[in-house]
Amino acid sequence: MAKPSGSRPFAARPATPRSRLDATPRRHTPLYRLKTPSQQVAVVLTALAEGLDPSAAERVFGYRQATITTWLTRAGKHAQTLHERFFCHLHLPHLQLDELRTRLRCATQVLWLWLAIDPLTKILPVLQLGPRTQTMAHQLIHSLRESLAPGCLPLFTSDGLNLYFYALTAHFGQWLALCRRGQNVRRWQVEPGLIYGQVKKCYRRRKLVRVRHVMRLGTQADLAVALQGMGFSGRLNTAFIERVNLTIRHAIAALARRSWATAQQIPHLLAHLEWWRAYYHFVRPHQSLRVALMQPRERGGKLTAQRYRQRTGYSCWQNQSTLDDARGALLPLATGFRLRGSQARGGCRGMSRGER
């Protein structure tokens, strides 16, 4: 009879200290405790920010849709926290407002995406998702007011929706102490320097027949002088917010017109929007913001010399030191993240289900 071995194969091993388990670069990031390599997660999230929907990403990359949705939800929450951290005390001289129509897959209620854009830096300081009501207009302007620096009074332009007028006049002003009939009363006064113009479009049989420019606060001359001082033509318009509406519809499959990729729940759609906004601000370069180099840089081989330096919306607004901190907070997804859309969609090569 063989002698029993001195080893104890089923004996309990000492537990790994908690400090060693948490000592990972992924901690406090969307990648924490994920088994998938960071670069592959980055490729999938990049594709989702470039117009691919989660169901198509399942077929392209080989990961389950539930897994991709979990990544997207975690990335959206992290992006929202990042915006709350860095998008504060903003100095924005001009803002354009608009809303975008969408709907959920199994719901008859229409949702509206409320947006504001700075035409100079192309950043989107606030984003709200909800019905087209006065309450949502107040929430949008309230969030915008909290993100602005004290004393900052932007110039506003929007479409002909009157809900913006009531929200702006309720948030930009101050209380005045008055004495009436021997009693001290308080009266709300709108900020005298507030300038707000609307572009009202008249349609007939779904065709644009007339465009009217209406000044709700301030004068046309004041608006023209302010816009020309920023480097614009001086004409009242909403061209920049209309352009970003098209960009969003192309970048988020759930917002595309006549699409089968509609979102099923509001939290998932909001997480996708927040993640796309972070990608739009910190990763995606904007051609209109590029800067011409004083001297072209040679890139070797048959490549033409580099004549422009690409910039993102956040790098155009913020200084370089804060930008590096923001990128470090957003992208421990790091390597391989700056991929083009075609590379992201083709990045499924070499990926397998066993790597999750």
C-alpha positions in Angstrom: 0.0 0.0 0.0 1.4 3.4 -1.1 2.2 5.8 1.6 0.1 9.0 1.5 1.9 12.0 0.2 2.7 14.8 2.5 1.2 17.3 0.1 -2.4 18.5 0.5 -3.7 19.1 -3.0 -7.1 20.4 -1.8 -5.8 22.6 1.1 -7.0 26.2 1.1 -4.4 28.6 -0.2 -3.8 32.0 1.5 -5.9 34.7 0.0 -4.3 37.3 -2.2 -4.2 40.7 -0.4 -6.8 43.2 -1.6 -4.2 45.8 -2.3 -2.5 43.5 -4.8 -5.8 42.8 -6.6 -6.6 46.5 -6.9 -3.1 47.5 -8.0 -3.9 47.6 -11.8 -3.9 50.4 -14.3 -7.5 49.5 -15.2 -8.9 50.5 -11.8 -11.4 53.4 -11.9 -11.7 52.9 -15.7 -14.4 51.2 -17.9 -11.9 48.3 -18.3 -11.7 47.3 -14.7 -12.1 43.5 -14.2 -12.7 42.8 -17.9 -11.0 39.8 -19.3 -10.8 41.1 -22.9 -7.6 42.9 -23.9 -7.8 46.7 -23.8 -7.0 47.1 -27.5 -9.9 44.9 -28.6 -12.3 46.7 -26.3 -11.1 50.0 -27.7 -11.6 48.8 -31.3 -15.2 47.8 -30.6 -16.0 51.0 -28.8 -14.4 53.0 -31.6 -16.6 51.3 -34.1 -19.7 52.0 -32.0 -18.7 55.7 -32.0 -18.3 55.7 -35.8 -21.8 54.5 -36.7 -21.8 50.7 -36.0 -24.7 49.4 -33.9 -24.3 46.7 -31.2 -26.1 44.0 -33.1 -23.9 44.5 -36.2 -20.8 44.7 -33.9 -21.7 41.2 -32.6 -21.6 39.9 -36.1 -18.4 41.7 -37.0 -16.3 41.2 -33.9 -17.6 37.9 -32.6 -18.6 39.2 -29.1 -22.1 38.8 -27.7 -24.4 41.8 -27.9 -24.9 41.7 -24.2 -21.1 41.9 -23.6 -20.8 44.9 -26.0 -23.8 46.6 -24.4 -22.0 46.2 -21.0 -18.9 47.8 -22.4 -20.8 50.6 -23.9 -22.8 51.3 -20.6 -19.6 51.4 -18.6 -17.8 53.6 -21.1 -20.9 55.9 -21.1 -20.9 56.3 -17.4 -17.2 57.0 -17.3 -17.5 59.6 -20.1 -20.3 61.3 -18.2 -18.1 61.6 -15.1 -15.3 62.9 -17.2 -17.4 65.6 -18.7 -18.7 66.7 -15.3 -15.0 66.9 -14.1 -13.5 68.8 -17.0 -16.4 70.7 -18.6 -16.8 73.3 -15.9 -16.1 77.1 -15.7 -16.4 77.3 -19.5 -15.9 80.6 -21.3 -18.2 80.2 -24.4 -19.0 83.5 -26.2 -21.5 81.9 -28.6 -23.9 78.9 -28.4 -26.4 77.4 -30.8 -29.3 75.4 -29.5 -31.4 72.7 -31.2 -33.2 69.4 -30.6 -33.1 66.1 -32.5 -36.1 63.7 -32.9 -35.9 60.0 -32.2 -37.9 57.1 -30.8 -37.4 53.8 -28.9 -38.0 50.5 -30.6 -41.0 49.3 -28.6 -42.5 52.7 -27.6 -44.8 55.1 -29.2 -43.5 58.1 -27.3 -41.2 60.4 -29.2 -37.9 61.4 -27.6 -35.9 64.5 -28.3 -32.2 65.0 -28.0 -31.5 68.5 -26.7 -28.1 69.9 -27.8 -25.9 73.0 -27.5 -22.7 73.7 -29.5 -20.0 76.3 -29.4 -19.3 77.2 -33.0 -15.7 78.3 -32.2 -14.4 75.1 -30.6 -17.1 72.7 -31.8 -17.6 71.3 -28.2 -21.0 70.2 -26.9 -21.1 71.4 -23.3 -24.5 69.8 -22.4 -26.7 67.0 -23.7 -30.2 66.1 -22.5 -32.6 63.3 -23.6 -36.3 63.6 -23.0 -39.7 64.9 -24.3 -40.1 68.3 -26.0 -41.5 70.2 -23.0 -40.7 73.3 -21.1 -39.3 71.2 -18.2 -36.6 69.7 -20.5 -35.8 73.1 -21.9 -35.2 74.4 -18.3 -33.0 71.3 -17.6 -30.9 72.0 -20.7 -30.3 75.6 -19.9 -29.8 74.9 -16.1 -27.1 72.4 -16.9 -25.5 74.8 -19.3 -25.7 77.6 -16.8 -23.9 75.4 -14.2 -21.1 74.5 -16.6 -20.4 78.2 -17.6 -17.9 80.3 -15.7 -19.3 83.0 -13.4 -20.1 86.2 -15.3 -20.0 84.4 -18.7 -22.9 85.6 -20.9 -23.0 83.8 -24.3 -24.8 84.9 -27.4 -27.6 82.4 -28.2 -29.2 81.4 -31.4 -31.8 78.6 -32.1 -34.7 77.6 -34.2 -38.2 79.0 -33.6 -39.0 76.9 -30.5 -40.3 79.4 -27.9 -39.4 77.1 -25.0 -35.8 78.3 -25.2 -36.9 81.9 -24.7 -38.6 81.2 -21.4 -35.7 79.0 -20.2 -33.1 81.6 -21.1 -34.9 84.5 -19.4 -35.4 82.4 -16.3 -31.7 81.5 -15.9 -29.8 84.6 -17.1 -30.7 87.5 -14.8 -30.8 88.6 -11.2 -33.2 89.5 -8.5 -33.7 93.2 -7.7 -34.8 94.4 -4.3 -37.6 97.1 -4.7 -39.7 99.1 -2.3 -43.4 99.3 -3.2 -45.9 101.0 -0.9 -43.5 100.7 2.0 -42.8 97.0 1.5 -39.6 95.3 0.3 -40.3 93.1 -2.7 -38.1 91.2 -5.1 -38.4 91.4 -8.9 -36.6 89.2 -11.5 -34.8 91.2 -14.2 -33.3 89.6 -17.3 -29.7 90.3 -18.0 -29.6 93.5 -20.1 -26.7 92.2 -22.3 -28.4 89.0 -23.2 -28.7 88.5 -27.0 -30.9 85.8 -28.4 -32.0 85.3 -32.0 -34.2 82.7 -33.7 -34.3 81.3 -37.2 -37.9 80.4 -37.9 -38.5 78.1 -40.9 -41.9 77.9 -42.6 -42.8 74.6 -44.3 -45.5 73.8 -46.7 -46.1 70.2 -47.8 -42.8 69.3 -46.2 -40.9 71.9 -48.3 -39.2 74.9 -47.0 -40.9 78.0 -48.3 -39.7 80.9 -46.1 -37.0 81.6 -43.5 -37.5 84.5 -41.0 -34.9 85.9 -38.6 -36.4 87.1 -35.3 -34.6 88.9 -32.5 -36.1 87.9 -29.2 -33.5 89.6 -27.0 -31.2 92.4 -28.1 -31.0 94.0 -31.5 -29.8 92.8 -34.9 -27.0 95.3 -34.9 -25.7 94.1 -31.5 -25.8 90.5 -32.8 -23.9 91.4 -36.0 -21.2 93.2 -34.1 -20.8 90.3 -31.6 -20.6 87.7 -34.3 -18.1 89.7 -36.4 -16.0 90.1 -33.3 -15.7 86.3 -33.1 -14.7 86.0 -36.7 -18.1 85.1 -38.2 -20.1 86.7 -41.0 -22.5 88.5 -38.6 -25.6 86.9 -39.9 -28.0 85.1 -37.6 -27.9 81.3 -38.4 -28.0 77.9 -36.8 -25.7 76.2 -39.4 -23.3 74.7 -36.9 -25.9 73.0 -34.7 -27.6 71.7 -37.9 -24.3 70.2 -39.0 -23.6 68.5 -35.7 -27.2 67.0 -35.9 -26.2 65.3 -39.1 -22.9 64.2 -37.6 -24.7 62.5 -34.7 -27.1 60.7 -37.0 -24.2 59.3 -38.9 -22.2 58.4 -35.8 -24.9 56.8 -33.7 -26.9 54.0 -35.5 -29.9 54.4 -33.2 -30.4 58.0 -34.3 -30.2 57.3 -38.1 -33.3 57.9 -40.1 -35.3 54.8 -41.2 -33.0 52.5 -39.3 -33.6 49.1 -37.8 -31.0 49.8 -35.1 -33.3 51.8 -32.8 -32.5 51.7 -29.1 -34.6 49.6 -26.7 -34.1 51.5 -23.5 -33.4 55.2 -22.6 -30.3 54.4 -20.4 -28.6 52.5 -23.2 -29.2 55.3 -25.7 -28.0 57.9 -23.2 -24.9 55.9 -22.4 -24.2 55.6 -26.2 -24.6 59.3 -26.5 -22.3 60.1 -23.7 -19.6 57.8 -25.0 -19.9 59.3 -28.5 -19.6 62.8 -27.0 -16.4 61.8 -25.2 -15.0 60.3 -28.5 -16.1 63.4 -30.3 -14.3 65.8 -27.9 -11.1 63.9 -27.0 -10.3 61.5 -29.8 -11.9 62.5 -33.1 -10.0 65.4 -34.9 -12.0 68.1 -36.5 -10.9 69.3 -40.0 -12.3 72.8 -39.4 -10.0 73.2 -36.3 -6.8 72.1 -37.9 -3.8 74.5 -37.8 -1.4 75.2 -40.7 2.2 74.4 -39.8 4.8 77.1 -40.3 7.0 74.6 -42.1 5.7 71.3 -43.6 7.0 68.2 -41.9 8.6 65.4 -44.0 7.1 62.0 -43.3 9.6 59.9 -45.3 9.1 57.6 -48.3 6.5 58.6 -50.9 4.2 60.3 -48.3 3.6 63.9 -48.9 4.8 66.4 -46.3 2.4 67.1 -43.4 1.1 70.7 -43.7 -1.5 70.8 -40.9 -1.7 69.8 -37.3 -5.0 68.1 -36.4 -6.9 69.2 -33.3 -9.9 67.9 -31.3 -12.6 70.1 -29.9 -11.3 69.9 -26.4 -7.7 70.6 -27.4 -8.9 73.8 -29.2 -10.6 75.0 -26.0 -8.3 73.9 -23.2 -4.5 74.2 -22.7 -2.2 71.3 -23.4 -1.5 70.3 -19.8 -5.1 69.9 -18.8 -5.7 68.1 -22.1 -3.1 65.5 -21.2 -4.7 64.9 -17.9 -8.1 64.5 -19.5 -6.8 62.0 -22.1 -5.2 60.0 -19.3 -8.5 59.9 -17.4 -10.4 58.9 -20.5 -8.1 56.5 -22.3 -6.4 53.8 -20.4 -8.0 52.2 -23.4 -5.0 53.8 -24.9 -3.1 51.7 -27.4 -4.7 51.5 -30.8 -7.6 53.8 -29.8 -7.0 56.4 -32.5 -8.3 54.2 -35.3 -10.2 55.3 -38.3 -13.7 54.0 -38.8 -12.7 51.6 -41.5 -9.9 50.2 -39.4 -12.2 49.7 -36.5 -14.8 47.9 -38.6 -12.0 45.7 -40.0 -10.4 45.0 -36.6 -12.2 41.7 -36.0 -9.2 39.8 -37.5 -7.4 37.9 -34.9 -10.2 38.1 -32.3 -11.9 35.0 -31.0 -14.6 34.3 -28.5 -12.1 32.5 -26.2 -10.3 35.8 -25.4 -13.2 37.3 -23.6 
